[in-house]
Amino acid sequence: MMGFAELLAAISKAARDVTRPELLWHALWPPLVAVLLWGVVAFSVWSQALAVAASIVPQLPWSGWEWISHWAAVFLALAAFAIASYMTALLLVAVIALPRMLDIVARRDYPDLGRHGENVFWGSLGTTLGAAAVFLVGGLLTLPLLLIPGVVLVLPFVWTTWLNQRTFRFDALADHATRAELTQIIQTRRAQFYAAAAVSALTAGIPLVQLLAPAFTALLFVHLGLAALRRQRREQGIEL
């Protein structure tokens, strides 16, 4: 029950913080840049993207039903650009926006927590790029499965949950935790991190709210991770 209470507290704090004036700009610009970037790419290569998607869609043998294959190809092309947009927004949040948001949140809510991170920037960049590569390749390879009825409700959620926890469990703690502390927290709180990732993945499917989903995810993991680090140090008698 304590783990569930901690998760609820982190969700509440992340929802509060994501709309604070000093954090809102850092929450908004990454998804806006990602949508603009991939919108331009989609406009420029739409015909080619649609042709590739059409080659994946099974052709129906019945005359007069070609429109189903056409709109299935349109759906797959849009889904591919949506995957790329979300991944780009998450990458921008994790590498560029999160350090600034982390500074603001840590000074206000965790001023007593010492920073003992090692190789923070390169570790964060490597973790984020690795997770993004798996997400992008895996998402594109499993794209045809979205044509199976019901899969569209499950597969994006599963991939987004995995990406969220894989990226932000490290980034939220890397600045404050030592390598040993980071490893211990990830091992002991794996289920809690997956639950947080699942909650944040749900927000990525809500229209308009999804613009703030990457930043909300980052802030959720910051509060969950730093609170866990504070508790762990206190239990071990380590000076905060």
C-alpha positions, 0 to 999 in steps of 0.5 A, a space after each residue: 500500500 505504501 508503494 501505491 500511496 507514493 505513486 499517487 503522491 508523485 502523480 499529484 505533484 507531477 500534475 501540479 508542476 507541469 502547469 506551473 509557469 516556470 515549468 510550462 514552457 519547458 513542458 510545451 516546446 519539445 512536443 511543439 517542435 516535434 510535431 512541427 518537424 515531423 509535420 514538415 517531413 510528412 508533408 514533404 514525403 507523404 506520397 512516398 510514405 503512403 506508397 510504403 504503407 500501401 505495400 504493407 497493407 494486404 490487398 483485398 481480392 474484392 473489386 470495389 473495396 480498394 478504398 479499405 486498403 487505401 485508408 488502412 495505408 493512410 492510417 499506418 503512415 499517420 501512425 508511423 509519423 505519430 511514433 516518430 513525433 512522440 519519440 522526438 518529443 520524449 528525446 528533447 524532454 529527456 536530454 534538454 528540458 529535463 535538466 532544467 525542470 529537475 533543477 527547479 523541482 529539486 531546489 523547491 521540493 528536495 533541497 536537502 538531497 545531495 547530488 552525487 551523480 556520475 557522468 550525468 549528461 553522457 549517461 542520460 544521452 546514451 540511455 535515452 538514445 538506446 531506448 529511443 532506437 529500440 522504441 522506433 525500430 520496434 514500433 515500426 516493425 510492429 506497425 502492421 499489427 495495428 490493422 488487427 482489430 483491438 491491437 491499436 488499443 494495446 500495442 501503442 500503450 505497451 510500447 510507450 510504457 516500456 519507453 517511459 520507464 526505460 528512459 526516465 527511471 535513469 534520467 530522474 535519478 542520474 544527477 543525484 544518485 550514485 551508480 550503486 544507489 541508482 542500481 538499487 532503486 531500479 531493482 527494488 522499485 521496478 514494479 513501481 516504475 512500470 506502474 508510473 510509466 503505464 499511468 503516463 502512457 495513458 496520458 499520451 493517448 488523450 487529445 491535447 493532454 498528450 502535448 504535456 505527456 512527455 513532460 508529465 512523465 519526466 516530472 512523475 519520475 523525478 518525484 518518484 525517484 527523488 522521494 525514493 532516494 531520500 527514503 533510501 538514504 535515511 533508512 541507510 543512515 546516509 547524510 542526505 
